[in-house]
Amino acid sequence: MVVFTKEEIRLLNENEVCRLATASKEAPHVVPVCYIFENGNFYIFTDFNTKKFKNVKENPRVSMVVDIYRQPSNKAVFIQGSATILERGKEYKEIYEKFYEKFYWVQADPWEEGETPLLKVKPEKKVSWF
């Protein structure tokens, strides 16, 4: 189990975008995504037709970076872990509510359970720069 410091948790909670890296057999794929950090896990909604979703189905190993680049006080947390796909259930509904409260784009175009997949990233390794 990865334990985050107070400083790392503050950075993870204050930000809402990270870079998520997934990999297929052909190549790595990195994209900026909105996330929520909750109970030591990262949650990311996606769509069924995205490259990241297809990659996670093929290979659940992912990497993420949450960072702030402002000289002279750059900060970053790098995470490696495994992603699981949630499409329904209590955890899905709870995280959806948090996304709905936090992100305008969810409020502007809400969806029902099962309409879009949720990636749950469980950290297995982390490195940070502060």
N, C-alpha and C positions, 0 to 999 in steps of 0.2 A: 504494500500500500504506500502510495506517495503522500508525503506530508508536506504541505505548503506553509511557508513562513507568513507572518502577518503582513509583511511588505508585499509578498507575492500575491496573497489573497486580495489585498487592496487593489493592486494593479489589475488582476483578473476581474474583479467586480466593477471597477471603474470604466473598463473598456467594454465595447460591444462587438468589435470586429477583430478577427484573427486571420491568419493565413493557414489554411488547411491543406496538407499534402496527402494525396492518396496515390496509389500506384496500380497500374494494370501490368500485364505482361509486356506491353510495348514501351511504356514510358511513365515517369512520374507526372503528376498533375497537381498544380498548386493554384488555389483560388482564395480570394478574401471572402469570408462568410461571417454572418452575425452569429453570436453564440450566447448562451447563458451558462455560468459556472454555478453549479448547485450540488451540495453534498459531495464535493470532491470530484465530480464528473463534469464534462462539458457536453452541452446539448446543442445540436445544430439541425435546423429544419432544412430540407432540400426538396427536390422534385424527383419523381421516378425516372425521368428521362435524362438526368444529368450524368456527366462523366464521373463525378465524385460518388454518386450512388452506385453506378455500375462497378466502379473500382472497389468500393467497400464490399459489395457482394462477392467479388472475385478474391479480394485480399483485404481482410479487416485491419491490417496494420496501417496506422496513420501517424503523422507528425503535425504539430501545430506550433505557431509562434504568436504570442501576444506581445506587442511592443509599443513603446513610445519613443520616437526618435526626435529628441530636442536637445541639442548641444547646450550645455555640457553634461546634462543628466539623462543620458539614454538609459532606458529600462527595457528588459525583455524577459519573458519566460518561454522556454522551449519545452515542449511536451512530446513524448512518444507514448503510444498506447494502442489499444484495440478498440475498434468501433463495432457496436451492435446496432441493428436496425429495429426501431419500434414503430409500429403502425397503429396500434390500439392499446387500450388498457389504462389503468389508473395513473401510472407514471407518465404516459403520453399526455393524458388530460391535464395533469398537474403542471407539466412543463409548458404545454400549449398556453395555459392561463398566464404563466409568467411571461411568455413571449408576447401575448396579447397586451398585457399591461405595459410592457417595456417598449415595444416597437410599433411605430405608426403604420408601417407597411402591413403588419398583421391586422391591425384595426381597420385599415382601408380595404382589405381584401381577405376577410376571415374564411376559414375552411372548417370542415367537419372532420372528425376522427376518421382516419383511414384514407383521407384524400391526399395526404402528402407524408412521406416518411420522415422520421426523426432519427438522427444519428446520435448515439450516446457513446462518448469517448471516455474510456476509463484509462486514466494516466498510469503508466508503468515506469516512466523515467522522466526526470525533469532536470533542467539546467537553467539558471537565471543569471542575469547581468543587472546589477544596480550600481 
